[in-house]
Amino acid sequence: MHPDLSPHLHSEECNLVINLLKNCQKEHSFLRFFGHCNDLDREMQKCLKKEYQENRAKSQAHAEEMRRKLINASKHTES
């Protein structure tokens, strides 16, 4: 199962692969069950995984920065 494939949620690179996969599945509605579009599906999964990992790293960095700010603010109020 894939995450939401809405274009506004993904990079241009992933949107291109998503559209290619959708077109392949549309054009080969029967052959897709026999693996005709599997290469595009794997490519899309790699792209989505890369995006997820990048977003996760950004979120972790932001959380660490917020923790640092909170700790510094509490040290200043205690002094």
mmCIF file of the N, C-alpha and C atoms, coordinates in Angstrom:
data_MODEL
# 
_entry.id   MODEL 
# 
loop_
_atom_site.group_PDB 
_atom_site.id 
_atom_site.type_symbol 
_atom_site.label_atom_id 
_atom_site.label_alt_id 
_atom_site.label_comp_id 
_atom_site.label_asym_id 
_atom_site.label_entity_id 
_atom_site.label_seq_id 
_atom_site.pdbx_PDB_ins_code 
_atom_site.Cartn_x 
_atom_site.Cartn_y 
_atom_site.Cartn_z 
_atom_site.occupancy 
_atom_site.B_iso_or_equiv 
_atom_site.pdbx_formal_charge 
_atom_site.auth_seq_id 
_atom_site.auth_comp_id 
_atom_site.auth_asym_id 
_atom_site.auth_atom_id 
_atom_site.pdbx_PDB_model_num 
ATOM 1   N N  . MET A 1 1  ? 0.841  -1.176  0.000   1.00 0.00 ? 1  MET A N  1 
ATOM 2   C CA . MET A 1 1  ? 0.000  0.000   0.000   1.00 0.00 ? 1  MET A CA 1 
ATOM 3   C C  . MET A 1 1  ? 0.886  1.238   0.000   1.00 0.00 ? 1  MET A C  1 
ATOM 4   N N  . HIS A 1 2  ? 0.546  2.180   -0.828  1.00 0.00 ? 2  HIS A N  1 
ATOM 5   C CA . HIS A 1 2  ? 1.326  3.407   -0.946  1.00 0.00 ? 2  HIS A CA 1 
ATOM 6   C C  . HIS A 1 2  ? 0.718  4.501   -0.085  1.00 0.00 ? 2  HIS A C  1 
ATOM 7   N N  . PRO A 1 3  ? 1.551  5.482   0.269   1.00 0.00 ? 3  PRO A N  1 
ATOM 8   C CA . PRO A 1 3  ? 0.977  6.653   0.933   1.00 0.00 ? 3  PRO A CA 1 
ATOM 9   C C  . PRO A 1 3  ? 0.166  7.457   -0.083  1.00 0.00 ? 3  PRO A C  1 
ATOM 10  N N  . ASP A 1 4  ? -0.433 8.512   0.368   1.00 0.00 ? 4  ASP A N  1 
ATOM 11  C CA . ASP A 1 4  ? -1.209 9.377   -0.523  1.00 0.00 ? 4  ASP A CA 1 
ATOM 12  C C  . ASP A 1 4  ? -0.305 9.870   -1.654  1.00 0.00 ? 4  ASP A C  1 
ATOM 13  N N  . LEU A 1 5  ? -0.725 9.699   -2.888  1.00 0.00 ? 5  LEU A N  1 
ATOM 14  C CA . LEU A 1 5  ? 0.091  10.059  -4.048  1.00 0.00 ? 5  LEU A CA 1 
ATOM 15  C C  . LEU A 1 5  ? -0.306 11.400  -4.649  1.00 0.00 ? 5  LEU A C  1 
ATOM 16  N N  . SER A 1 6  ? -0.958 12.243  -3.877  1.00 0.00 ? 6  SER A N  1 
ATOM 17  C CA . SER A 1 6  ? -1.341 13.566  -4.368  1.00 0.00 ? 6  SER A CA 1 
ATOM 18  C C  . SER A 1 6  ? -0.099 14.362  -4.747  1.00 0.00 ? 6  SER A C  1 
ATOM 19  N N  . PRO A 1 7  ? -0.149 15.082  -5.870  1.00 0.00 ? 7  PRO A N  1 
ATOM 20  C CA . PRO A 1 7  ? 1.038  15.780  -6.368  1.00 0.00 ? 7  PRO A CA 1 
ATOM 21  C C  . PRO A 1 7  ? 1.609  16.830  -5.410  1.00 0.00 ? 7  PRO A C  1 
ATOM 22  N N  . HIS A 1 8  ? 0.764  17.484  -4.634  1.00 0.00 ? 8  HIS A N  1 
ATOM 23  C CA . HIS A 1 8  ? 1.269  18.549  -3.766  1.00 0.00 ? 8  HIS A CA 1 
ATOM 24  C C  . HIS A 1 8  ? 2.064  18.012  -2.574  1.00 0.00 ? 8  HIS A C  1 
ATOM 25  N N  . LEU A 1 9  ? 2.057  16.713  -2.365  1.00 0.00 ? 9  LEU A N  1 
ATOM 26  C CA . LEU A 1 9  ? 2.764  16.117  -1.232  1.00 0.00 ? 9  LEU A CA 1 
ATOM 27  C C  . LEU A 1 9  ? 4.170  15.629  -1.585  1.00 0.00 ? 9  LEU A C  1 
ATOM 28  N N  . HIS A 1 10 ? 4.506  15.627  -2.869  1.00 0.00 ? 10 HIS A N  1 
ATOM 29  C CA . HIS A 1 10 ? 5.765  15.016  -3.287  1.00 0.00 ? 10 HIS A CA 1 
ATOM 30  C C  . HIS A 1 10 ? 6.572  15.953  -4.172  1.00 0.00 ? 10 HIS A C  1 
ATOM 31  N N  . SER A 1 11 ? 7.849  15.606  -4.316  1.00 0.00 ? 11 SER A N  1 
ATOM 32  C CA . SER A 1 11 ? 8.757  16.384  -5.158  1.00 0.00 ? 11 SER A CA 1 
ATOM 33  C C  . SER A 1 11 ? 8.418  16.167  -6.637  1.00 0.00 ? 11 SER A C  1 
ATOM 34  N N  . GLU A 1 12 ? 8.975  17.023  -7.467  1.00 0.00 ? 12 GLU A N  1 
ATOM 35  C CA . GLU A 1 12 ? 8.761  16.894  -8.920  1.00 0.00 ? 12 GLU A CA 1 
ATOM 36  C C  . GLU A 1 12 ? 9.291  15.558  -9.430  1.00 0.00 ? 12 GLU A C  1 
ATOM 37  N N  . GLU A 1 13 ? 10.420 15.138  -8.890  1.00 0.00 ? 13 GLU A N  1 
ATOM 38  C CA . GLU A 1 13 ? 11.020 13.869  -9.302  1.00 0.00 ? 13 GLU A CA 1 
ATOM 39  C C  . GLU A 1 13 ? 10.068 12.700  -9.020  1.00 0.00 ? 13 GLU A C  1 
ATOM 40  N N  . CYS A 1 14 ? 9.517  12.669  -7.828  1.00 0.00 ? 14 CYS A N  1 
ATOM 41  C CA . CYS A 1 14 ? 8.600  11.574  -7.475  1.00 0.00 ? 14 CYS A CA 1 
ATOM 42  C C  . CYS A 1 14 ? 7.286  11.697  -8.244  1.00 0.00 ? 14 CYS A C  1 
ATOM 43  N N  . ASN A 1 15 ? 6.813  12.908  -8.445  1.00 0.00 ? 15 ASN A N  1 
ATOM 44  C CA . ASN A 1 15 ? 5.580  13.090  -9.213  1.00 0.00 ? 15 ASN A CA 1 
ATOM 45  C C  . ASN A 1 15 ? 5.725  12.555  -10.632 1.00 0.00 ? 15 ASN A C  1 
ATOM 46  N N  . LEU A 1 16 ? 6.899  12.735  -11.221 1.00 0.00 ? 16 LEU A N  1 
ATOM 47  C CA . LEU A 1 16 ? 7.143  12.220  -12.569 1.00 0.00 ? 16 LEU A CA 1 
ATOM 48  C C  . LEU A 1 16 ? 7.031  10.692  -12.576 1.00 0.00 ? 16 LEU A C  1 
ATOM 49  N N  . VAL A 1 17 ? 7.673  10.042  -11.610 1.00 0.00 ? 17 VAL A N  1 
ATOM 50  C CA . VAL A 1 17 ? 7.637  8.577   -11.545 1.00 0.00 ? 17 VAL A CA 1 
ATOM 51  C C  . VAL A 1 17 ? 6.219  8.088   -11.233 1.00 0.00 ? 17 VAL A C  1 
ATOM 52  N N  . ILE A 1 18 ? 5.522  8.792   -10.353 1.00 0.00 ? 18 ILE A N  1 
ATOM 53  C CA . ILE A 1 18 ? 4.140  8.422   -10.016 1.00 0.00 ? 18 ILE A CA 1 
ATOM 54  C C  . ILE A 1 18 ? 3.263  8.481   -11.256 1.00 0.00 ? 18 ILE A C  1 
ATOM 55  N N  . ASN A 1 19 ? 3.399  9.551   -12.044 1.00 0.00 ? 19 ASN A N  1 
ATOM 56  C CA . ASN A 1 19 ? 2.597  9.686   -13.266 1.00 0.00 ? 19 ASN A CA 1 
ATOM 57  C C  . ASN A 1 19 ? 2.938  8.615   -14.296 1.00 0.00 ? 19 ASN A C  1 
ATOM 58  N N  . LEU A 1 20 ? 4.233  8.282   -14.411 1.00 0.00 ? 20 LEU A N  1 
ATOM 59  C CA . LEU A 1 20 ? 4.620  7.207   -15.332 1.00 0.00 ? 20 LEU A CA 1 
ATOM 60  C C  . LEU A 1 20 ? 4.005  5.881   -14.906 1.00 0.00 ? 20 LEU A C  1 
ATOM 61  N N  . LEU A 1 21 ? 4.006  5.608   -13.611 1.00 0.00 ? 21 LEU A N  1 
ATOM 62  C CA . LEU A 1 21 ? 3.406  4.367   -13.105 1.00 0.00 ? 21 LEU A CA 1 
ATOM 63  C C  . LEU A 1 21 ? 1.902  4.348   -13.361 1.00 0.00 ? 21 LEU A C  1 
ATOM 64  N N  . LYS A 1 22 ? 1.240  5.456   -13.080 1.00 0.00 ? 22 LYS A N  1 
ATOM 65  C CA . LYS A 1 22 ? -0.211 5.511   -13.317 1.00 0.00 ? 22 LYS A CA 1 
ATOM 66  C C  . LYS A 1 22 ? -0.533 5.300   -14.790 1.00 0.00 ? 22 LYS A C  1 
ATOM 67  N N  . ASN A 1 23 ? 0.248  5.911   -15.670 1.00 0.00 ? 23 ASN A N  1 
ATOM 68  C CA . ASN A 1 23 ? 0.028  5.734   -17.114 1.00 0.00 ? 23 ASN A CA 1 
ATOM 69  C C  . ASN A 1 23 ? 0.275  4.291   -17.537 1.00 0.00 ? 23 ASN A C  1 
ATOM 70  N N  . CYS A 1 24 ? 1.316  3.680   -16.992 1.00 0.00 ? 24 CYS A N  1 
ATOM 71  C CA . CYS A 1 24 ? 1.618  2.281   -17.317 1.00 0.00 ? 24 CYS A CA 1 
ATOM 72  C C  . CYS A 1 24 ? 0.462  1.383   -16.880 1.00 0.00 ? 24 CYS A C  1 
ATOM 73  N N  . GLN A 1 25 ? -0.043 1.608   -15.674 1.00 0.00 ? 25 GLN A N  1 
ATOM 74  C CA . GLN A 1 25 ? -1.142 0.785   -15.181 1.00 0.00 ? 25 GLN A CA 1 
ATOM 75  C C  . GLN A 1 25 ? -2.426 1.016   -15.973 1.00 0.00 ? 25 GLN A C  1 
ATOM 76  N N  . LYS A 1 26 ? -2.592 2.244   -16.459 1.00 0.00 ? 26 LYS A N  1 
ATOM 77  C CA . LYS A 1 26 ? -3.776 2.560   -17.254 1.00 0.00 ? 26 LYS A CA 1 
ATOM 78  C C  . LYS A 1 26 ? -3.695 1.914   -18.643 1.00 0.00 ? 26 LYS A C  1 
ATOM 79  N N  . GLU A 1 27 ? -2.507 2.002   -19.270 1.00 0.00 ? 27 GLU A N  1 
ATOM 80  C CA . GLU A 1 27 ? -2.330 1.469   -20.616 1.00 0.00 ? 27 GLU A CA 1 
ATOM 81  C C  . GLU A 1 27 ? -2.266 -0.061  -20.634 1.00 0.00 ? 27 GLU A C  1 
ATOM 82  N N  . HIS A 1 28 ? -1.765 -0.641  -19.567 1.00 0.00 ? 28 HIS A N  1 
ATOM 83  C CA . HIS A 1 28 ? -1.586 -2.099  -19.512 1.00 0.00 ? 28 HIS A CA 1 
ATOM 84  C C  . HIS A 1 28 ? -2.408 -2.662  -18.351 1.00 0.00 ? 28 HIS A C  1 
ATOM 85  N N  . SER A 1 29 ? -3.693 -2.457  -18.427 1.00 0.00 ? 29 SER A N  1 
ATOM 86  C CA . SER A 1 29 ? -4.573 -2.821  -17.321 1.00 0.00 ? 29 SER A CA 1 
ATOM 87  C C  . SER A 1 29 ? -4.547 -4.316  -16.999 1.00 0.00 ? 29 SER A C  1 
ATOM 88  N N  . PHE A 1 30 ? -4.250 -5.145  -17.961 1.00 0.00 ? 30 PHE A N  1 
ATOM 89  C CA . PHE A 1 30 ? -4.191 -6.585  -17.703 1.00 0.00 ? 30 PHE A CA 1 
ATOM 90  C C  . PHE A 1 30 ? -2.759 -7.042  -17.421 1.00 0.00 ? 30 PHE A C  1 
ATOM 91  N N  . LEU A 1 31 ? -1.795 -6.536  -18.198 1.00 0.00 ? 31 LEU A N  1 
ATOM 92  C CA . LEU A 1 31 ? -0.400 -6.976  -18.042 1.00 0.00 ? 31 LEU A CA 1 
ATOM 93  C C  . LEU A 1 31 ? 0.208  -6.531  -16.716 1.00 0.00 ? 31 LEU A C  1 
ATOM 94  N N  . ARG A 1 32 ? -0.351 -5.501  -16.105 1.00 0.00 ? 32 ARG A N  1 
ATOM 95  C CA . ARG A 1 32 ? 0.198  -5.028  -14.832 1.00 0.00 ? 32 ARG A CA 1 
ATOM 96  C C  . ARG A 1 32 ? 0.096  -6.112  -13.758 1.00 0.00 ? 32 ARG A C  1 
ATOM 97  N N  . PHE A 1 33 ? -0.876 -7.006  -13.893 1.00 0.00 ? 33 PHE A N  1 
ATOM 98  C CA . PHE A 1 33 ? -1.010 -8.099  -12.930 1.00 0.00 ? 33 PHE A CA 1 
ATOM 99  C C  . PHE A 1 33 ? 0.091  -9.140  -13.084 1.00 0.00 ? 33 PHE A C  1 
ATOM 100 N N  . PHE A 1 34 ? 0.788  -9.100  -14.192 1.00 0.00 ? 34 PHE A N  1 
ATOM 101 C CA . PHE A 1 34 ? 1.888  -10.023 -14.444 1.00 0.00 ? 34 PHE A CA 1 
ATOM 102 C C  . PHE A 1 34 ? 3.241  -9.336  -14.347 1.00 0.00 ? 34 PHE A C  1 
ATOM 103 N N  . GLY A 1 35 ? 3.275  -8.164  -13.725 1.00 0.00 ? 35 GLY A N  1 
ATOM 104 C CA . GLY A 1 35 ? 4.544  -7.501  -13.441 1.00 0.00 ? 35 GLY A CA 1 
ATOM 105 C C  . GLY A 1 35 ? 5.033  -6.532  -14.491 1.00 0.00 ? 35 GLY A C  1 
ATOM 106 N N  . HIS A 1 36 ? 4.196  -6.147  -15.416 1.00 0.00 ? 36 HIS A N  1 
ATOM 107 C CA . HIS A 1 36 ? 4.636  -5.251  -16.487 1.00 0.00 ? 36 HIS A CA 1 
ATOM 108 C C  . HIS A 1 36 ? 5.103  -3.896  -15.955 1.00 0.00 ? 36 HIS A C  1 
ATOM 109 N N  . CYS A 1 37 ? 4.502  -3.391  -14.910 1.00 0.00 ? 37 CYS A N  1 
ATOM 110 C CA . CYS A 1 37 ? 4.821  -2.060  -14.374 1.00 0.00 ? 37 CYS A CA 1 
ATOM 111 C C  . CYS A 1 37 ? 5.632  -2.127  -13.081 1.00 0.00 ? 37 CYS A C  1 
ATOM 112 N N  . ASN A 1 38 ? 6.179  -3.283  -12.758 1.00 0.00 ? 38 ASN A N  1 
ATOM 113 C CA . ASN A 1 38 ? 6.879  -3.452  -11.491 1.00 0.00 ? 38 ASN A CA 1 
ATOM 114 C C  . ASN A 1 38 ? 8.123  -2.578  -11.357 1.00 0.00 ? 38 ASN A C  1 
ATOM 115 N N  . ASP A 1 39 ? 8.853  -2.379  -12.457 1.00 0.00 ? 39 ASP A N  1 
ATOM 116 C CA . ASP A 1 39 ? 10.061 -1.553  -12.379 1.00 0.00 ? 39 ASP A CA 1 
ATOM 117 C C  . ASP A 1 39 ? 9.714  -0.119  -11.987 1.00 0.00 ? 39 ASP A C  1 
ATOM 118 N N  . LEU A 1 40 ? 8.661  0.413   -12.566 1.00 0.00 ? 40 LEU A N  1 
ATOM 119 C CA . LEU A 1 40 ? 8.230  1.771   -12.208 1.00 0.00 ? 40 LEU A CA 1 
ATOM 120 C C  . LEU A 1 40 ? 7.736  1.823   -10.768 1.00 0.00 ? 40 LEU A C  1 
ATOM 121 N N  . ASP A 1 41 ? 7.075  0.768   -10.336 1.00 0.00 ? 41 ASP A N  1 
ATOM 122 C CA . ASP A 1 41 ? 6.588  0.710   -8.958  1.00 0.00 ? 41 ASP A CA 1 
ATOM 123 C C  . ASP A 1 41 ? 7.761  0.714   -7.979  1.00 0.00 ? 41 ASP A C  1 
ATOM 124 N N  . ARG A 1 42 ? 8.785  -0.048  -8.267  1.00 0.00 ? 42 ARG A N  1 
ATOM 125 C CA . ARG A 1 42 ? 9.971  -0.081  -7.400  1.00 0.00 ? 42 ARG A CA 1 
ATOM 126 C C  . ARG A 1 42 ? 10.668 1.276   -7.378  1.00 0.00 ? 42 ARG A C  1 
ATOM 127 N N  . GLU A 1 43 ? 10.754 1.904   -8.540  1.00 0.00 ? 43 GLU A N  1 
ATOM 128 C CA . GLU A 1 43 ? 11.377 3.226   -8.628  1.00 0.00 ? 43 GLU A CA 1 
ATOM 129 C C  . GLU A 1 43 ? 10.588 4.243   -7.802  1.00 0.00 ? 43 GLU A C  1 
ATOM 130 N N  . MET A 1 44 ? 9.267  4.170   -7.875  1.00 0.00 ? 44 MET A N  1 
ATOM 131 C CA . MET A 1 44 ? 8.421  5.075   -7.100  1.00 0.00 ? 44 MET A CA 1 
ATOM 132 C C  . MET A 1 44 ? 8.617  4.826   -5.605  1.00 0.00 ? 44 MET A C  1 
ATOM 133 N N  . GLN A 1 45 ? 8.678  3.562   -5.206  1.00 0.00 ? 45 GLN A N  1 
ATOM 134 C CA . GLN A 1 45 ? 8.878  3.242   -3.795  1.00 0.00 ? 45 GLN A CA 1 
ATOM 135 C C  . GLN A 1 45 ? 10.211 3.780   -3.282  1.00 0.00 ? 45 GLN A C  1 
ATOM 136 N N  . LYS A 1 46 ? 11.259 3.671   -4.108  1.00 0.00 ? 46 LYS A N  1 
ATOM 137 C CA . LYS A 1 46 ? 12.566 4.211   -3.713  1.00 0.00 ? 46 LYS A CA 1 
ATOM 138 C C  . LYS A 1 46 ? 12.498 5.723   -3.542  1.00 0.00 ? 46 LYS A C  1 
ATOM 139 N N  . CYS A 1 47 ? 11.830 6.384   -4.471  1.00 0.00 ? 47 CYS A N  1 
ATOM 140 C CA . CYS A 1 47 ? 11.715 7.836   -4.418  1.00 0.00 ? 47 CYS A CA 1 
ATOM 141 C C  . CYS A 1 47 ? 10.919 8.270   -3.187  1.00 0.00 ? 47 CYS A C  1 
ATOM 142 N N  . LEU A 1 48 ? 9.814  7.607   -2.911  1.00 0.00 ? 48 LEU A N  1 
ATOM 143 C CA . LEU A 1 48 ? 8.993  7.950   -1.747  1.00 0.00 ? 48 LEU A CA 1 
ATOM 144 C C  . LEU A 1 48 ? 9.741  7.680   -0.445  1.00 0.00 ? 48 LEU A C  1 
ATOM 145 N N  . LYS A 1 49 ? 10.524 6.614   -0.426  1.00 0.00 ? 49 LYS A N  1 
ATOM 146 C CA . LYS A 1 49 ? 11.322 6.305   0.767   1.00 0.00 ? 49 LYS A CA 1 
ATOM 147 C C  . LYS A 1 49 ? 12.373 7.383   1.003   1.00 0.00 ? 49 LYS A C  1 
ATOM 148 N N  . LYS A 1 50 ? 13.017 7.826   -0.077  1.00 0.00 ? 50 LYS A N  1 
ATOM 149 C CA . LYS A 1 50 ? 14.023 8.883   0.037   1.00 0.00 ? 50 LYS A CA 1 
ATOM 150 C C  . LYS A 1 50 ? 13.387 10.168  0.567   1.00 0.00 ? 50 LYS A C  1 
ATOM 151 N N  . GLU A 1 51 ? 12.214 10.515  0.037   1.00 0.00 ? 51 GLU A N  1 
ATOM 152 C CA . GLU A 1 51 ? 11.499 11.695  0.531   1.00 0.00 ? 51 GLU A CA 1 
ATOM 153 C C  . GLU A 1 51 ? 11.153 11.561  2.007   1.00 0.00 ? 51 GLU A C  1 
ATOM 154 N N  . TYR A 1 52 ? 10.670 10.397  2.399   1.00 0.00 ? 52 TYR A N  1 
ATOM 155 C CA . TYR A 1 52 ? 10.288 10.150  3.781   1.00 0.00 ? 52 TYR A CA 1 
ATOM 156 C C  . TYR A 1 52 ? 11.500 10.321  4.705   1.00 0.00 ? 52 TYR A C  1 
ATOM 157 N N  . GLN A 1 53 ? 12.629 9.753   4.300   1.00 0.00 ? 53 GLN A N  1 
ATOM 158 C CA . GLN A 1 53 ? 13.827 9.842   5.121   1.00 0.00 ? 53 GLN A CA 1 
ATOM 159 C C  . GLN A 1 53 ? 14.327 11.286  5.229   1.00 0.00 ? 53 GLN A C  1 
ATOM 160 N N  . GLU A 1 54 ? 14.246 12.044  4.129   1.00 0.00 ? 54 GLU A N  1 
ATOM 161 C CA . GLU A 1 54 ? 14.652 13.444  4.171   1.00 0.00 ? 54 GLU A CA 1 
ATOM 162 C C  . GLU A 1 54 ? 13.736 14.251  5.095   1.00 0.00 ? 54 GLU A C  1 
ATOM 163 N N  . ASN A 1 55 ? 12.430 14.027  4.989   1.00 0.00 ? 55 ASN A N  1 
ATOM 164 C CA . ASN A 1 55 ? 11.475 14.733  5.847   1.00 0.00 ? 55 ASN A CA 1 
ATOM 165 C C  . ASN A 1 55 ? 11.673 14.355  7.309   1.00 0.00 ? 55 ASN A C  1 
ATOM 166 N N  . ARG A 1 56 ? 11.961 13.106  7.560   1.00 0.00 ? 56 ARG A N  1 
ATOM 167 C CA . ARG A 1 56 ? 12.187 12.651  8.929   1.00 0.00 ? 56 ARG A CA 1 
ATOM 168 C C  . ARG A 1 56 ? 13.439 13.301  9.517   1.00 0.00 ? 56 ARG A C  1 
ATOM 169 N N  . ALA A 1 57 ? 14.499 13.387  8.728   1.00 0.00 ? 57 ALA A N  1 
ATOM 170 C CA . ALA A 1 57 ? 15.734 14.015  9.201   1.00 0.00 ? 57 ALA A CA 1 
ATOM 171 C C  . ALA A 1 57 ? 15.500 15.496  9.508   1.00 0.00 ? 57 ALA A C  1 
ATOM 172 N N  . LYS A 1 58 ? 14.753 16.182  8.638   1.00 0.00 ? 58 LYS A N  1 
ATOM 173 C CA . LYS A 1 58 ? 14.429 17.595  8.887   1.00 0.00 ? 58 LYS A CA 1 
ATOM 174 C C  . LYS A 1 58 ? 13.624 17.752  10.166  1.00 0.00 ? 58 LYS A C  1 
ATOM 175 N N  . SER A 1 59 ? 12.661 16.871  10.370  1.00 0.00 ? 59 SER A N  1 
ATOM 176 C CA . SER A 1 59 ? 11.822 16.929  11.555  1.00 0.00 ? 59 SER A CA 1 
ATOM 177 C C  . SER A 1 59 ? 12.642 16.677  12.816  1.00 0.00 ? 59 SER A C  1 
ATOM 178 N N  . GLN A 1 60 ? 13.549 15.708  12.760  1.00 0.00 ? 60 GLN A N  1 
ATOM 179 C CA . GLN A 1 60 ? 14.394 15.423  13.915  1.00 0.00 ? 60 GLN A CA 1 
ATOM 180 C C  . GLN A 1 60 ? 15.310 16.593  14.232  1.00 0.00 ? 60 GLN A C  1 
ATOM 181 N N  . ALA A 1 61 ? 15.866 17.230  13.208  1.00 0.00 ? 61 ALA A N  1 
ATOM 182 C CA . ALA A 1 61 ? 16.724 18.384  13.416  1.00 0.00 ? 61 ALA A CA 1 
ATOM 183 C C  . ALA A 1 61 ? 15.932 19.541  14.036  1.00 0.00 ? 61 ALA A C  1 
ATOM 184 N N  . HIS A 1 62 ? 14.725 19.748  13.553  1.00 0.00 ? 62 HIS A N  1 
ATOM 185 C CA . HIS A 1 62 ? 13.872 20.799  14.097  1.00 0.00 ? 62 HIS A CA 1 
ATOM 186 C C  . HIS A 1 62 ? 13.519 20.508  15.558  1.00 0.00 ? 62 HIS A C  1 
ATOM 187 N N  . ALA A 1 63 ? 13.206 19.263  15.872  1.00 0.00 ? 63 ALA A N  1 
ATOM 188 C CA . ALA A 1 63 ? 12.868 18.882  17.242  1.00 0.00 ? 63 ALA A CA 1 
ATOM 189 C C  . ALA A 1 63 ? 14.066 19.091  18.169  1.00 0.00 ? 63 ALA A C  1 
ATOM 190 N N  . GLU A 1 64 ? 15.236 18.747  17.706  1.00 0.00 ? 64 GLU A N  1 
ATOM 191 C CA . GLU A 1 64 ? 16.442 18.940  18.516  1.00 0.00 ? 64 GLU A CA 1 
ATOM 192 C C  . GLU A 1 64 ? 16.693 20.426  18.773  1.00 0.00 ? 64 GLU A C  1 
ATOM 193 N N  . GLU A 1 65 ? 16.499 21.240  17.772  1.00 0.00 ? 65 GLU A N  1 
ATOM 194 C CA . GLU A 1 65 ? 16.657 22.694  17.929  1.00 0.00 ? 65 GLU A CA 1 
ATOM 195 C C  . GLU A 1 65 ? 15.644 23.236  18.941  1.00 0.00 ? 65 GLU A C  1 
ATOM 196 N N  . MET A 1 66 ? 14.411 22.772  18.853  1.00 0.00 ? 66 MET A N  1 
ATOM 197 C CA . MET A 1 66 ? 13.386 23.228  19.802  1.00 0.00 ? 66 MET A CA 1 
ATOM 198 C C  . MET A 1 66 ? 13.721 22.779  21.224  1.00 0.00 ? 66 MET A C  1 
ATOM 199 N N  . ARG A 1 67 ? 14.240 21.564  21.392  1.00 0.00 ? 67 ARG A N  1 
ATOM 200 C CA . ARG A 1 67 ? 14.653 21.086  22.721  1.00 0.00 ? 67 ARG A CA 1 
ATOM 201 C C  . ARG A 1 67 ? 15.758 21.972  23.290  1.00 0.00 ? 67 ARG A C  1 
ATOM 202 N N  . ARG A 1 68 ? 16.739 22.308  22.432  1.00 0.00 ? 68 ARG A N  1 
ATOM 203 C CA . ARG A 1 68 ? 17.838 23.171  22.860  1.00 0.00 ? 68 ARG A CA 1 
ATOM 204 C C  . ARG A 1 68 ? 17.320 24.533  23.309  1.00 0.00 ? 68 ARG A C  1 
ATOM 205 N N  . LYS A 1 69 ? 16.389 25.091  22.554  1.00 0.00 ? 69 LYS A N  1 
ATOM 206 C CA . LYS A 1 69 ? 15.825 26.394  22.913  1.00 0.00 ? 69 LYS A CA 1 
ATOM 207 C C  . LYS A 1 69 ? 15.086 26.321  24.239  1.00 0.00 ? 69 LYS A C  1 
ATOM 208 N N  . LEU A 1 70 ? 14.311 25.262  24.447  1.00 0.00 ? 70 LEU A N  1 
ATOM 209 C CA . LEU A 1 70 ? 13.591 25.095  25.703  1.00 0.00 ? 70 LEU A CA 1 
ATOM 210 C C  . LEU A 1 70 ? 14.527 24.950  26.885  1.00 0.00 ? 70 LEU A C  1 
ATOM 211 N N  . ILE A 1 71 ? 15.582 24.169  26.708  1.00 0.00 ? 71 ILE A N  1 
ATOM 212 C CA . ILE A 1 71 ? 16.553 23.977  27.792  1.00 0.00 ? 71 ILE A CA 1 
ATOM 213 C C  . ILE A 1 71 ? 17.257 25.293  28.112  1.00 0.00 ? 71 ILE A C  1 
ATOM 214 N N  . ASN A 1 72 ? 17.657 26.040  27.087  1.00 0.00 ? 72 ASN A N  1 
ATOM 215 C CA . ASN A 1 72 ? 18.319 27.321  27.295  1.00 0.00 ? 72 ASN A CA 1 
ATOM 216 C C  . ASN A 1 72 ? 17.373 28.313  27.961  1.00 0.00 ? 72 ASN A C  1 
ATOM 217 N N  . ALA A 1 73 ? 16.114 28.307  27.564  1.00 0.00 ? 73 ALA A N  1 
ATOM 218 C CA . ALA A 1 73 ? 15.147 29.231  28.151  1.00 0.00 ? 73 ALA A CA 1 
ATOM 219 C C  . ALA A 1 73 ? 14.923 28.884  29.625  1.00 0.00 ? 73 ALA A C  1 
ATOM 220 N N  . SER A 1 74 ? 14.861 27.606  29.945  1.00 0.00 ? 74 SER A N  1 
ATOM 221 C CA . SER A 1 74 ? 14.638 27.225  31.348  1.00 0.00 ? 74 SER A CA 1 
ATOM 222 C C  . SER A 1 74 ? 15.881 27.541  32.194  1.00 0.00 ? 74 SER A C  1 
ATOM 223 N N  . LYS A 1 75 ? 17.061 27.453  31.640  1.00 0.00 ? 75 LYS A N  1 
ATOM 224 C CA . LYS A 1 75 ? 18.276 27.801  32.379  1.00 0.00 ? 75 LYS A CA 1 
ATOM 225 C C  . LYS A 1 75 ? 18.316 29.298  32.678  1.00 0.00 ? 75 LYS A C  1 
ATOM 226 N N  . HIS A 1 76 ? 17.870 30.114  31.739  1.00 0.00 ? 76 HIS A N  1 
ATOM 227 C CA . HIS A 1 76 ? 17.859 31.569  31.945  1.00 0.00 ? 76 HIS A CA 1 
ATOM 228 C C  . HIS A 1 76 ? 16.834 31.994  32.977  1.00 0.00 ? 76 HIS A C  1 
ATOM 229 N N  . THR A 1 77 ? 15.709 31.316  33.052  1.00 0.00 ? 77 THR A N  1 
ATOM 230 C CA . THR A 1 77 ? 14.665 31.674  34.026  1.00 0.00 ? 77 THR A CA 1 
ATOM 231 C C  . THR A 1 77 ? 15.053 31.235  35.426  1.00 0.00 ? 77 THR A C  1 
ATOM 232 N N  . GLU A 1 78 ? 15.834 30.148  35.533  1.00 0.00 ? 78 GLU A N  1 
ATOM 233 C CA . GLU A 1 78 ? 16.258 29.684  36.842  1.00 0.00 ? 78 GLU A CA 1 
ATOM 234 C C  . GLU A 1 78 ? 17.353 30.560  37.432  1.00 0.00 ? 78 GLU A C  1 
ATOM 235 N N  . SER A 1 79 ? 18.144 31.181  36.599  1.00 0.00 ? 79 SER A N  1 
ATOM 236 C CA . SER A 1 79 ? 19.272 32.000  37.067  1.00 0.00 ? 79 SER A CA 1 
ATOM 237 C C  . SER A 1 79 ? 18.851 33.312  37.641  1.00 0.00 ? 79 SER A C  1 
# 
